[in-house]
């Protein structure tokens, strides 16, 4: 009897599979562009997806899409699993979708099981569903932290972190591996903006370590999402336990900082009235509109984690790409330095102890338990390019924009989910379909950019590019920060940080490649798209 039932079930499954395949083939044979079809794409097997994923790993997605784009055009349907995934590689289509039809393309997919653990209850700006809670969280960030007046109030924080970065660079030998220093400096800055305290290095390293484990471990734990959850929790129980422990470790590190800050807020007499508001301050009294309650501590951890990750890795990655090109092309570096010098004058001599430290390696890094004191002392002795001066340096802005065009930290944006059936370029994007955008390809499009693979900041110095809109609200030529309603809210802050740190690093130091080494601009995919071989350079104080 059991054998008979088994035969019946298998027969029904085979029948359904064959019927679905024939239906798919029949539908494809009717052609494309009829108005009731998905955008074109390679053949797929029902319930499995495109055959291409049986032959190549998902990490090869970008290269696969470039080949498919030459065959199917700038809008492609892939099936990864059962759901259609639409990829758009056209500037005009991206603008039509994200700006002109933005309300239909602004939702996020339901998070997979692992993300529900790491992003508590989807209470993060990047992952929240398009609706009242998302609007509240985003408005809070843009008005309370990213408003120009708030950004200006953190100028002292940036100056402090610059002193940390400069001290660390001066503590090295002539050969500098930049990425480690950039990541640490950016993390110091974001921790200060998030929690309002200049923490000791040991505390910052604890936060950085747990955040790094989450970013690096994302791919490892992502495999859990492709199994039926009940089955995976039996067969992959150890990995689920590792994920849960990672979240607990994150809460163990961040919750005391949140509680410490909220305790200060609750005790007004202990609060310095001149103290600058930090991100945690803005989260304490938020009232979730759909649930009529305040955020709990675990949800605040998710928001703080998002704030730290979004502002650290992307900015430090972009900084490395900028400096790599300035080292590779010394004539661009010299032109930038000349403009900085014309605006703020010659850099003053470094303090004698700092200059000798660069040569003799006898200055200790801004580390250990006294890096705050070392940075403070160094800051008093060091003049800097002030933030107000950056507006007078159009070539600096051009260098930053060109690096973001040529080396966007993210080659795709986070997936968008369509809220209802919508027509785009003669095709129908069905409700709940996932949509993504080929960010790097748009910045490298030869129809838009002359010599797109060359690093030419001058392209942003033309009169028509002087007010270039990097967010794509008017038109999209490149979109390193995304575009439309889900555009990165921190784009203005990111540009400020990039310009500020690049200006000061170039003002004080000459950057050259190591003897006998070429600057390799090959890429590698991590959380962001980084240099395959991290940049090392030889730095020396400017001699005027």
Residue pairs with C-beta under 8 A, 6 or more apart in sequence:
17 46
17 47
20 46
20 47
21 45
21 46
24 43
24 44
24 46
25 43
27 37
28 43
30 37
31 37
32 39
32 40
32 427
33 426
33 427
35 423
35 426
35 427
35 428
36 428
37 427
37 428
38 77
38 84
38 86
38 427
38 428
38 429
38 430
38 433
39 72
39 73
39 75
39 76
39 77
39 86
39 424
39 425
39 427
39 429
40 72
40 73
40 76
40 77
41 50
41 68
41 72
41 76
41 77
41 78
41 79
42 50
42 51
42 52
42 68
42 78
43 50
43 51
44 50
44 51
44 78
44 79
45 51
46 82
47 81
47 82
48 54
48 81
49 78
49 79
49 80
49 81
49 82
50 78
50 79
50 80
52 64
52 78
53 80
56 64
58 80
59 525
62 411
62 412
62 438
62 440
65 76
65 78
65 87
65 89
65 438
66 441
68 76
68 78
69 76
69 89
69 438
69 441
74 88
74 89
74 90
74 93
75 86
75 87
75 88
75 89
75 90
75 93
75 424
75 425
75 427
76 86
76 87
76 89
77 84
77 85
77 86
78 84
78 85
78 86
78 87
79 85
81 226
83 432
83 433
83 434
84 430
84 433
84 434
85 415
85 433
85 434
85 435
85 436
86 429
86 433
86 434
86 435
86 436
87 435
87 436
87 437
87 438
88 94
88 97
88 435
88 436
88 437
88 438
89 437
89 438
89 441
89 442
90 442
91 442
91 445
91 448
91 475
91 476
91 477
92 476
93 424
93 425
94 437
94 442
94 472
94 476
94 479
94 483
95 472
95 475
95 476
95 483
96 424
96 425
97 104
97 105
97 424
97 435
97 484
98 105
98 416
98 437
98 472
98 476
98 482
98 483
98 484
98 485
98 486
99 472
99 473
99 476
99 483
99 484
101 422
101 424
102 484
102 485
103 419
103 485
104 418
104 419
104 420
104 422
105 416
105 418
105 419
105 422
105 435
105 484
106 130
106 416
106 419
106 484
106 485
106 486
107 129
107 130
107 416
107 417
107 418
107 419
108 122
108 126
108 127
108 128
108 129
108 130
108 414
108 415
108 416
108 417
109 415
109 417
109 434
111 119
111 122
111 127
112 222
112 225
113 224
113 225
113 229
114 221
114 222
114 224
114 225
114 243
115 122
115 127
116 122
117 243
117 244
117 247
118 214
118 243
118 246
118 247
118 302
118 305
119 127
119 302
119 306
120 298
120 299
120 301
120 302
121 299
122 128
122 129
123 133
123 137
123 295
123 299
123 302
123 303
124 137
124 302
124 303
124 305
124 306
125 134
125 137
125 138
125 141
125 303
125 306
125 489
126 306
126 310
126 414
127 414
128 134
128 137
130 419
130 485
131 290
132 289
132 290
133 288
133 289
133 290
136 286
136 288
136 289
137 286
137 303
138 489
140 282
140 283
140 286
141 279
141 282
141 307
141 489
141 490
142 489
144 150
144 277
144 279
144 281
144 282
145 151
145 193
145 277
145 279
145 282
146 489
146 490
146 492
146 493
148 492
150 277
151 492
151 493
151 496
152 387
153 276
153 277
154 192
154 193
154 276
155 387
156 276
157 189
157 192
157 193
157 276
158 189
158 387
158 497
158 500
159 379
159 384
160 188
160 192
160 198
160 375
160 376
160 379
161 185
161 186
161 188
161 189
161 192
162 185
162 379
162 384
162 500
162 501
162 504
163 366
163 375
163 376
163 378
163 379
163 382
164 184
164 185
164 188
164 366
164 371
164 375
165 181
165 182
165 185
165 501
165 505
166 378
166 382
166 504
166 508
167 363
167 365
167 366
167 371
167 374
167 375
167 378
168 181
168 184
168 185
168 365
168 366
168 367
169 176
169 181
169 505
169 509
169 539
170 350
170 354
170 357
170 358
170 363
171 357
171 361
171 363
171 364
171 365
171 366
172 361
172 365
173 361
174 358
174 359
174 538
174 539
174 540
175 514
175 536
175 537
175 538
176 536
176 537
176 538
176 539
177 534
177 535
177 536
178 319
178 320
178 323
178 534
178 535
178 536
178 537
179 316
179 320
179 530
179 531
179 534
179 535
182 316
182 319
182 320
183 208
183 312
183 313
183 316
184 204
184 208
185 316
185 501
186 311
186 312
186 315
186 316
186 319
186 497
187 204
187 207
187 208
187 308
187 312
188 204
189 311
189 497
190 307
190 308
190 311
190 312
191 197
191 199
191 204
191 207
191 308
192 198
192 199
192 278
193 278
193 279
193 307
193 311
194 278
194 279
194 280
194 304
194 307
194 308
195 257
195 258
195 260
195 261
195 278
195 279
195 280
195 304
196 261
196 264
196 275
196 276
196 277
196 278
196 280
196 281
197 257
197 260
197 261
198 372
199 207
200 369
200 371
200 372
201 366
201 367
201 368
201 369
201 371
202 369
206 253
207 253
207 254
207 257
207 308
210 246
210 249
210 250
210 253
211 250
211 305
211 308
211 309
211 312
213 246
213 249
214 246
214 250
214 305
214 309
215 309
215 313
215 526
215 527
216 526
216 527
217 242
217 243
217 246
218 527
220 239
221 239
221 242
221 243
223 239
224 232
224 236
224 239
224 240
224 243
227 235
227 236
232 240
233 240
250 301
250 305
251 297
251 298
251 301
254 301
254 304
254 305
255 297
255 301
257 280
258 280
258 297
258 300
258 301
258 304
259 297
261 278
261 280
261 281
262 280
262 284
264 270
264 271
265 271
265 281
265 284
279 303
279 304
279 307
280 300
280 304
283 295
283 300
283 303
283 304
284 294
285 294
286 294
286 295
287 293
287 294
288 294
288 295
295 303
309 527
310 488
310 490
311 490
311 493
311 494
313 409
313 527
313 528
314 409
314 410
314 494
314 528
315 494
315 497
315 498
317 409
317 528
317 529
317 530
318 400
318 403
318 404
318 407
318 409
318 494
318 498
319 498
319 501
319 502
320 530
320 531
320 534
320 535
321 403
321 406
321 407
321 409
321 531
322 399
322 400
322 403
322 498
322 502
323 502
323 505
323 511
323 535
323 537
324 519
324 521
324 531
324 535
325 332
325 399
325 402
325 403
325 406
325 407
325 455
325 521
326 332
326 333
326 336
326 399
326 502
326 506
326 511
327 333
327 511
327 512
327 513
327 519
327 535
327 537
328 455
328 513
328 519
328 521
329 455
330 512
332 399
332 455
332 457
333 506
333 510
333 511
335 395
336 395
336 396
336 399
336 502
336 506
337 506
337 507
337 510
337 542
339 393
339 394
339 395
339 396
340 385
340 393
340 396
340 503
340 506
340 507
341 347
341 507
343 389
343 392
343 393
344 385
344 386
344 389
344 507
346 542
346 544
347 383
347 507
347 508
347 542
347 544
348 383
349 355
349 541
350 358
350 382
350 508
350 541
351 378
351 381
351 382
353 363
354 363
354 378
354 381
355 541
356 362
357 363
358 539
358 540
358 541
364 374
365 371
366 374
366 375
366 378
384 504
385 500
385 503
385 504
385 507
387 496
387 500
389 503
390 396
390 397
390 496
390 499
390 500
390 503
393 499
393 503
394 461
394 466
395 457
395 461
396 499
396 502
396 503
397 460
397 495
397 499
398 457
398 458
398 459
398 460
398 461
398 465
399 457
399 502
400 495
400 498
400 499
400 502
401 457
401 460
401 468
401 470
402 455
402 456
402 457
402 459
402 460
403 455
404 443
404 470
404 478
404 480
405 443
405 449
405 478
405 480
406 443
406 444
406 452
406 453
406 455
407 521
407 523
407 529
408 439
408 440
408 443
408 478
408 480
408 529
409 480
409 528
409 529
410 439
410 480
410 528
410 529
411 438
411 439
411 440
411 525
411 529
412 436
412 437
412 438
412 439
413 436
413 437
413 439
413 479
413 482
413 486
414 482
414 486
415 434
415 435
415 436
416 434
416 435
416 436
416 486
417 432
417 433
417 434
417 435
418 429
418 430
418 431
418 432
418 433
418 434
418 435
419 431
420 431
421 428
421 429
421 430
421 431
422 428
422 429
423 429
429 435
437 479
437 482
439 478
439 479
439 480
439 482
440 529
442 448
442 476
442 477
442 478
442 479
443 449
443 452
443 477
443 478
443 479
443 480
444 452
444 453
445 452
446 452
448 477
449 459
449 477
450 459
459 465
460 468
468 477
469 475
470 478
470 480
470 481
470 491
470 495
471 481
471 483
471 487
471 491
472 478
472 479
472 483
472 484
472 487
473 483
476 483
481 487
481 488
481 491
481 494
482 488
488 494
505 511
507 542
508 541
508 542
509 539
509 540
509 541
509 542
510 539
510 540
510 541
510 542
511 537
511 538
511 539
512 537
512 538
512 539
512 540
513 519
513 537
513 538
514 536
514 537
514 538
515 538
517 536
519 535
520 531
520 532
520 533
521 531
522 531
522 532
522 533
523 529
523 530
523 531
523 532
524 530
524 531
524 532
